[in-house]
Amino acid sequence: GSTCCALQSGGYGCCPYPNADCCSDKQHCCPQGYQCDLTHQQCTQSATGKVAKIAKHSPVEDVQCPDGSSSCPDGSTCCALQSGGYGCCPYPNADCCSDKQHCCPQGYQCDLTHQQCTQSATGKVAKIAKHSPVEDVQCPDGSSSCP
């Protein structure tokens, strides 16, 4: 879970904190319950005096899934799920496995029997990954979303 925050450009960015507080500079955000201290580039909790790391939000750069409504974070791949929806594979340009649960890095084939990815030309083996369901947070503009 992340949070959509307005950017200076007028669009939206993704803050890595769930239910975050977006800072007034439209570049940073703080965890829920913390206030932005832009002077010191940190987040503070006035009641407790605790300090947390201020985060810079990243622009929305999602990979759009074929259904037109789901998206996955930049650097990942949309793969069809057994349920009919889409999941996000952590590999860019991945090969989605036929079981609709796993994926392999680009150029590798799914070896579901051994739960691994293989590259037939080289014999190399890579870790098979399980897709995570698309759980996007919809931004107020209605077209952007954050993972």
C-alpha positions in Angstrom: 0.0 0.0 0.0 1.2 3.4 -1.0 -0.5 6.8 -1.2 -1.2 9.1 -4.1 0.2 12.6 -3.6 -0.3 15.7 -5.8 2.9 16.7 -7.7 4.0 20.3 -8.5 3.4 19.4 -12.2 -0.3 18.9 -11.4 -0.2 15.1 -11.8 0.1 12.5 -9.0 3.1 10.7 -7.5 3.2 7.6 -5.3 4.4 7.9 -1.7 5.8 4.6 -0.3 3.9 5.0 2.9 0.2 3.7 3.3 -2.3 6.5 4.2 0.6 9.0 4.2 0.5 12.7 4.9 1.5 14.5 1.7 3.8 17.5 2.3 3.0 21.0 1.1 6.0 21.1 -1.2 4.3 18.5 -3.4 7.5 16.5 -3.5 7.7 14.7 -0.1 5.5 12.7 2.2 5.5 11.3 5.8 4.0 8.2 7.5 0.5 8.5 8.8 0.3 10.6 12.0 3.6 12.4 11.3 3.9 16.0 10.1 6.3 17.3 7.4 9.3 19.2 8.7 10.6 20.5 5.4 13.2 22.7 7.0 14.9 19.7 8.5 13.8 17.3 5.8 12.2 14.9 8.2 8.8 13.8 9.6 7.9 14.5 13.2 5.2 13.3 15.5 4.3 16.2 17.7 2.7 14.2 20.5 5.6 11.8 21.0 8.6 13.8 19.5 9.4 10.8 17.3 11.2 11.4 14.0 10.7 9.4 10.8 12.3 9.5 7.4 10.8 11.9 4.9 10.1 10.2 1.6 10.1 11.7 -1.9 7.2 10.5 -4.0 7.9 9.0 -7.4 5.9 9.9 -10.5 3.2 7.3 -11.5 4.9 5.1 -14.1 2.8 2.1 -14.2 2.8 -0.8 -16.6 -0.8 -1.0 -18.0 -2.3 -4.4 -18.1 -4.3 -5.7 -21.1 -7.6 -5.3 -19.3 -7.1 -1.5 -19.5 -8.0 -1.0 -15.8 -5.3 -2.8 -13.9 -1.7 -1.7 -13.7 1.6 -2.9 -12.1 4.5 -0.9 -10.8 7.2 0.2 -13.3 9.8 -2.6 -13.8 7.2 -5.4 -13.4 5.0 -7.4 -15.8 1.2 -8.0 -15.8 0.4 -11.7 -15.9 -3.1 -13.2 -16.1 -4.3 -14.9 -13.0 -6.5 -18.1 -12.6 -9.3 -15.8 -11.3 -9.4 -14.0 -14.7 -7.8 -10.8 -13.3 -4.2 -9.7 -13.5 -1.2 -10.1 -11.1 2.1 -8.3 -11.0 5.3 -10.3 -11.7 8.4 -8.7 -10.1 10.4 -9.2 -13.3 10.4 -6.7 -16.2 9.2 -8.1 -19.6 8.7 -11.5 -17.8 7.5 -14.7 -19.2 4.2 -15.6 -17.5 3.8 -19.3 -16.7 0.9 -21.5 -17.9 -0.3 -22.1 -14.3 -1.3 -18.4 -14.1 0.4 -18.2 -10.7 4.2 -17.9 -11.5 6.5 -16.1 -13.8 10.2 -16.1 -14.9 12.7 -13.5 -16.0 12.8 -12.6 -19.7 14.4 -15.3 -21.8 13.7 -18.1 -19.2 11.1 -20.8 -19.5 8.9 -22.0 -16.7 9.8 -25.4 -15.2 6.7 -25.9 -13.1 7.7 -29.5 -12.2 10.8 -28.3 -10.4 9.4 -24.8 -9.5 12.2 -23.0 -11.3 13.0 -21.0 -14.4 15.5 -22.4 -16.9 17.3 -21.0 -19.9 17.5 -23.8 -22.5 20.4 -22.4 -24.5 22.7 -22.0 -21.4 21.2 -24.3 -18.8 21.1 -21.5 -16.4 18.5 -21.6 -13.6 16.7 -18.6 -12.1 14.2 -18.2 -9.2 10.6 -18.7 -10.2 8.3 -15.9 -8.8 4.7 -15.9 -7.8 2.6 -13.0 -9.0 1.0 -10.6 -6.5 -2.5 -9.5 -7.1 -3.0 -6.0 -8.5 -4.0 -3.9 -5.5 -3.7 -0.4 -6.8 -4.7 2.7 -4.9 -6.7 5.0 -7.2 -5.6 8.6 -7.3 -8.1 11.4 -7.2 -7.6 12.2 -10.9 -9.3 8.9 -11.7 -6.7 7.8 -14.2 -3.5 7.4 -12.1 -2.9 4.7 -9.5 -0.2 3.7 -7.1 0.8 0.2 -6.1 
